[in-house]
Amino acid sequence: MADTEFTPEVTVKEFSHTIVKPLPGAGLFERLAVLTTGYRPNVEKEQAEPSYYDYPVLKRPFWGWEIIWYFFFGGLAAGMYVIASIASLFGSRDDRVVVRTGYYLSLLALLPCTPLLIKDLGHPERFLNMLRIIKVRSPMSMGSWALFMFSLFSGVAAVIQAARDGILGKWWGARLLAALPQKLLALPGMGSAAFVAGYTGVLLSATSIPLWSRSKLMGALFITSALSTSTALISIVLRLIGAPEKVLHKLERLEWTAMLVEMTELLAFLRNSGRAARPLVGNGPGEHGATFWRFMFGGGLVLPWLLQSLFLLLGHRAEKRAAMGGGLLISLCVLVGGYFLRRTMVEAGKTSSMDARTTLWNAKR
């Protein structure tokens, strides 16, 4: 008799309600979730939607910390290469410090990407197998080739820069490397860098996970985030080594613009995702709204953008007085926000895959 009353349907419904539905009486984060997504949860209405005993329709993604850091470092490497190339092509003589710093940091950020990807795959040969053929319609295949090509461009650019800076010595090989057309190589390199920065978002959106696939803005969002975090890291290094104020001011304006575009894209992503964005912004158990609103949107985007706006409005002298402390704080916040964007997006995607009814709702679009 006890086995008959304790049916799988009741068990799974209770589990689903506990894990992915918002808690009653939610506070600020819940109000922000409703405001940005335009979706207000209705538990009774959603429980009436058809499903197979509320069992998950999709397999839970197995991605761990390796992919999160791979996304973060890959975006940094690509963004810094783009910024360094723009400074090389259009910058002044003072901007050469941005070129030098950007190319070196791009290569350093790229170094852990392949080991992280191989560790996530489990076996090195799996990465090599993805390079055997080119599948244009496969984000993983195109991403693997883009990472490989970008690694070549980044490595060559850093070596040329090292030769021009005298790091490789004065022998004939170093002089030959220094004579290579760095600006000419920058153009195709920027294309591969932009692809690497955005393909991770496209890779997520190509899945069936509701959070990732509902909106098509994920690739653009990741590209803009790569630019903002890359500008922040370059700014930190240049402040510490005492770069010219004009150069830092250009980077601050670029950082401000990138954060504004990123904020706009993120809000558009949440509005387009609607119900599917609940695991990312919601306040219920299993949802990641508290981390997202505190460390990504609030502390990693809105706060540094407001501070940067204040410094730019106050003028150059006020900015000079606050350059070291305020500038470093802003850039550090942006870096933290870029990391938590990728972390909460990956972790919330796992929660999203377990919501059977939202998955079926998303499939009807």
Secondary structure, DSSP 8 states (H G I E B T S, - for coil): -HHHHS-HHHHHHHHHHHHHS--TT--HHHHHHHHHH-----HHHHHTS--STT--SS------HHHHHHHHHHHHHHHHHHHHHHHHHH--STTHHHHHHHHHHHHHHHTTHHHHHHHHHSSHHHHHHTTSS--TT-HHHHHHHHHHHHHHHHHHHHHHHHHHTTTT-SSHHHHHHHTS-HHHHHHHHHHHHHHHHHHHHHHHHTSS-HHHHS-S-HHHHHHHHHHHHHHHHHHHHHHHHT--HHHHHHHHHHHHHHHHHHHHHHHHHHHHHGGGGHHHH--STT--HHHIIIIIIIIIIIHHHHHHHHHHHH-HHHHHHTHHHHHHHHHHHHHHHHHHHHHHHHHHHHHHHT-HHHHHHHHT-
